[in-house]
Amino acid sequence: MKPFKQVNLIIIVIGLLSCHSGQLDKVLQQADSLMENDPDRALELLSSFPHPETLNQADFAAYQLMYTKAKDKCYMDLSRDTTLILKSLVYYKKHGNASQKGWSNYYAGRVYEEAGKLFEAGLYFLKAAEYAGEIPDPLLGMMANYYLGELHDKQYAFDKSLEAYKKSYAIYDQTSGEKYTGTLLHSIGSEYGINGNRDSAYFYLEKALDIAREQKDTIEMAAIYNDIGVYLKEDSLYLKSKCYLQQSLSLDSDSSWMITRKITLAEIHAYLNETDSAFFLLDGMKSVVEELDDIELRAIYYSALAKTEAASKNYESASFYQNRYVACVDSVYQLQRKGSLAEIEQIYNYLKYQEENEKLHTVQDGAIVVGWIILSLLLVVFLLIGGMKWKKKQDLSKAEDTVDVLRKMEKVNKSNCNNDAGKKVALSGYSDDEKGMMVKKALLMQLNITKVLSQLDEKSEKEQSFLKKFNSLFYGEQHTLEIDWSELYLLIDLLYNDFASKLRKHYGKILLEKEIQLCCLLKTNMDTTEIACVMKQSINTVRTRKTCIRKKLKAPDGADIIIILEEGVNNKG
């Protein structure tokens, strides 16, 4: 029963996994539908999913990507999720489509940005922006470029930050969406302000402020009022700046930006010689600034203190705080220099160049291989054509030699016929040469050589080449070169004292039929060329057969085969 229990267990496990996977699909679909308008509920739904660590790789990659997205929408800390998001990233890099690869890179960038690893974050955002060009959804391109702008801004590369924000806005402007329009206009306006282009800064910030008012987004309104107040301060419009900053603090006094805004307002009080108000605000921030490990915030605080002390004509204290401010600024620049996004982009472009270069090398290597294959094929074709021409030349030479031999045999036969006319002698009265001539005559008659030669001499209506006509007559449908060996064996027995019969009787098991035929022709004193012509074989083939016969007869090289055969027949007879 154990095997059955194991099979049942496997079936149950597979069933549970299938149910688990099916349940996940429903949860992911529901969470995705809630993500934009109710991200808290989407996160709660995903968090309640049981044992996501037991999911297979594909399902876990999808779950983790959606979970990270929900946490990001809920403004939760992502800094500890680097290992988990990398699992999605690695899986989708191998098995995902362009959208999955793009979004997994984007959220990896968000996670690493919050973890303070700006180098890695920059690389992931750049990769996400690259994949964004391959998919129809512009949201990925907008978000990736927006956070590239944020990274540039953090590293004081304000011109590059403005470029990234404008690119993000241009992509988003192609859609019908309005949710992120205010944020993008705000970012562009802020960067214009930092770069000193105040007219453009105020234009974009006022447009962003109108959208925030329509949406009743007090936090966004407070941030925009603050930025406008800062640029008005830098333009020495202190009273107007003071109004905007006080408006900002009245709308949002609890955010993390509240400290910075109060310090900026203290600076404006100092410029307006309202030093008491300035010191009141700065004293209230002192303990908070010292507790926080934020060098940038300390730099702003010490700068405001130096200006306030100077306005109060406390120059020694002003110099002290100014030195502290300079030291903090230097530390900030040193820190940001280590992870400059401009350098990251250079590294990314270099890596991309290397990747493209490797692809190019692969294509070039493929082209070289294809080239070699083509050259090899051409060489093979050339060799085949050359071989065919060489064979045709050899066949032509062989055909001409065959015809020459046949013509000589015919000529000799005609001459002997004229000399033997009216001559009647018993067979025993013929010499060996005369007997040989009788065999050749019989062969010529069997092969119908006279007719064949006359046809070769005729002009062809189709203007056939000599070789083509030769092959047609000797080997094709018209061929007549077929010897009736049974008749020829009878003639040889009659002329040569039963030589053929004795040969087949005593050497039939040793020699092949072709070898016996060759021996009969040798008995008639035919030379190698004539034998080759009659047997339709090459001269080399005839010589090789003669060598094989000697070996089978255990005769020395060059020995006369007929003498050895006759001695063997007589001894056995």
C-alpha positions, 0 to 999 in steps of 0.5 A: 500500500505504500506506493499508493500512499505516496501517489496520493500524497503527491496528488494532494500536494499538487492540488494544494499548490494549484489552489495556492497559485490560483488563490494568488492570481485572484489576490494580485488582480484585486490588489492591482485594482485597489492600488491607485485609489486605496493602496492601504487596503491593497497592502492589507490584502497582500499582507494577509496572503498565507505563506508567500515564501512557499510560492514557486519562483514565478508566483513569488516574483509577481507577489513580491513586485506587487507587495513592494508597489503597495508599500511604496504607494503607502509611503512605507519604508522600503530600505530592508526589501533589497533581497526580496525585490532582487528575487523578482528582478533576477527572475524577470530578467530571465523570464519576464517581458519588457513590462515586468523587467521595467517595473522590477528595475524601477522598484529595485531603484526605489528600494535601493534609493531608500536604502541609501545606495544611490549608485545601484538605485541610479543604475536600476532607474536608468534600466527601467527608463530603457525598458519603458521605451519598449512598452506602450504604458508611459507611466513607467517612463514617467516614474523612472525619469522622475526619480532620476531627477530626484537623484540628480537633485540630491547630488546637486546636479540641478541641470541634469535634474531639470532635464530628467523632470522635463522628460518625465513631464513630456512623457506623462503629457502624452496621456490623459492622466492628471494625478501627477501633473501638479507634482511634475510641474512643481519639480520643474519649477523648483529646478528652474528656481535653483538654476536661477531662472526665476521667471520660469520657476514662478510660472511652473510653481503657480501652475502647480499651486493652482492644481494643488488648490483644485485637489485641496492637497494642503501638503503639496500647497505647503511645499509649493508656498515654501519653494516660492518663499525661498526664491523670493528670499533669494531675490531679496523680496523678504516681506513677500517671502515671509508671507509665503513661508508663514502660509506654508507653515500654517498648512503643514506644521507637522511634516519633516520639512517643518524644521527647514521651513522654520529655519528659512523663516528665521533667516528672513526675520534676520534680513528684516532685522527681526532678530528676536523672532529669528533667535526664537525660531532657531532656539526652538530648533536647536535640540532637534537639529543636534539630535538628527544625523543630517549634515545638510540640515545642520548646514542650513541651521548654522548658515541661518545662525551666522546671518542672525548673529551678524544682523545682531552685530555679534560678529565673533559668533557669526564667524564661528557659525559660518565656519561650522556651516562651511565645514558641513557644506564641504562634508556634504559635497564630499559625501555626494561626490562619492556617488555622483549620478553623473558618474553612475550614468557614465558607468551605465553608458559604458556598460551598455556600450560594452553590451552593444559591443559584445552583441556586435562582435557576436554578429560579426563572428556570425557573419565570419562563420557564414562567410566561411560556410559560403566560401567552403560551399563555393570551394566544394562546388568548384572542386565538384565542377573541376572533378566533373571536368577532369572525369569527363576528360578522362572518360573522353580519353578512355572512349577514344582509346577504346574506339582506337583499339576496336578499329585496330581489331576490326582492321586486323580482322578484315585483313585476316578474312581476306587472307583466309578466303577459300582456305579450309584447314582442320582446327588442329592445323591453326596456329595460336595466333590464328586461333586468337584471331578467330576468337577476336572475330567472334567477339567483334561479331557478337559486339557488332563493332562494325555497326557501332564504329560506323554510327560513331562516324555518322554526323548526329542530327542533334550534334551530339558530342563524341563522348555523349554518342559513345556513352549512348552506343556503348552503355546507354539504351543503344548499347550492344557491347554485351558478350555471350560468354556461354558461346565464347566459352564453347569457342575457346573449348573448341579451339584450346582443348576444353581450356574454359571447361577445365578452368571452371572445373578446377579453379571455379572455387578459387577464381571469380567469374570475372577472373575466369573470363579474364583468363580465357581472354588471356589464353587468346593472346589478347593484350591488356588494352584489348581486354579492357576494351572488351570487358568495359573496364579500365586498364588499371582494373584489368592489371589489378585483377591479374595481380589478384589472380596471381595471389590466388594461384600463389604465383610470383609477381610477373608470372605468366598466368596461362602457363601456371593455369595449364600446369595446374590443370594438367597436374590435376587432370 
